[in-house]
Amino acid sequence: MQSSLKTLVLSKNDIDIIRMWAGNTIQGGHWGDGAMLTPMDEMAYHELDRFTPGDKGGFSKTTIDTILIWSDHNTGGPEEMQLIDKLSKFE
């Protein structure tokens, strides 16, 4: 049976960038003041909390999709673009 989790390696910097995107999305405009988390946002946040930088981690497709939605609030810097490319390969 094939697992529904996608495995990838993220650095501490990658995780920090993803958390920044999440904060910008959840706190800054997607839902306003951050008082409401969608189930997908909450699931993605919990998966990030369990992730150890540098280790291979399993993420569901839903979490990767959610992170890519959060990435809409990126600044377009090279590190962010590389991370978006890395995540996009796991769709």
C-alpha positions as CSV (number, residue, x, y, z in Angstrom):
1,M,0.0,0.0,0.0
2,Q,1.4,3.4,-1.0
3,S,1.7,6.1,1.6
4,S,-0.2,9.4,1.1
5,L,2.7,11.3,2.7
6,K,5.3,13.0,0.6
7,T,8.9,13.0,2.0
8,L,11.2,15.9,1.7
9,V,14.0,17.5,3.7
10,L,13.6,21.1,4.9
11,S,16.2,23.2,6.7
12,K,15.5,25.3,9.7
13,N,15.5,28.3,7.4
14,D,12.9,26.7,5.1
15,I,10.7,26.1,8.2
16,D,11.2,29.7,9.3
17,I,10.2,30.9,5.8
18,I,7.1,28.7,5.9
19,R,6.1,30.0,9.3
20,M,6.5,33.6,8.0
21,W,4.2,32.8,5.1
22,A,1.7,31.3,7.5
23,G,1.8,34.3,9.8
24,N,1.4,36.7,6.9
25,T,-1.5,34.7,5.5
26,I,-3.3,33.8,8.7
27,Q,-2.6,37.1,10.6
28,G,-2.4,39.5,7.7
29,G,-5.0,39.2,5.1
30,H,-6.2,35.7,4.3
31,W,-8.5,35.6,7.3
32,G,-7.7,39.0,9.0
33,D,-6.7,38.9,12.6
34,G,-5.7,35.3,12.9
35,A,-8.6,34.5,15.2
36,M,-9.8,31.8,12.8
37,L,-7.8,28.8,11.5
38,T,-9.2,26.6,8.8
39,P,-8.8,22.9,9.4
40,M,-6.2,22.8,6.6
41,D,-4.2,25.6,8.2
42,E,-4.4,23.9,11.5
43,M,-3.3,20.5,10.1
44,A,-0.4,22.1,8.2
45,Y,0.7,24.0,11.4
46,H,0.7,20.7,13.4
47,E,2.7,18.9,10.8
48,L,5.3,21.7,10.9
49,D,5.4,21.5,14.7
50,R,6.4,17.8,14.4
51,F,9.0,18.3,11.8
52,T,12.7,18.3,12.7
53,P,14.8,20.5,10.3
54,G,17.3,18.4,8.3
55,D,15.4,15.2,8.7
56,K,13.2,13.6,6.0
57,G,9.7,14.5,7.0
58,G,6.4,13.3,5.7
59,F,3.8,15.8,4.6
60,S,0.3,15.2,3.3
61,K,-0.6,16.6,-0.1
62,T,-3.1,18.8,1.7
63,T,-0.4,20.3,3.8
64,I,1.9,20.9,0.9
65,D,-1.0,22.6,-1.0
66,T,-1.7,24.7,2.1
67,I,1.9,25.8,2.4
68,L,1.9,26.8,-1.3
69,I,-1.2,28.9,-0.7
70,W,0.7,30.5,2.2
71,S,3.6,31.2,-0.2
72,D,1.4,33.6,-2.1
73,H,2.6,36.1,0.6
74,N,6.2,35.7,-0.3
75,T,8.5,38.6,-1.1
76,G,10.0,36.8,-4.1
77,G,13.5,36.5,-2.7
78,P,15.8,33.8,-4.0
79,E,15.5,31.5,-0.9
80,E,11.7,31.8,-1.0
81,M,11.6,31.0,-4.7
82,Q,13.9,27.9,-4.2
83,L,11.6,26.7,-1.4
84,I,8.5,27.2,-3.6
85,D,10.2,25.2,-6.3
86,K,11.1,22.4,-3.9
87,L,7.6,22.2,-2.5
88,S,6.0,22.4,-6.0
89,K,7.8,19.2,-7.0
90,F,5.8,17.3,-4.4
91,E,2.4,18.2,-5.7
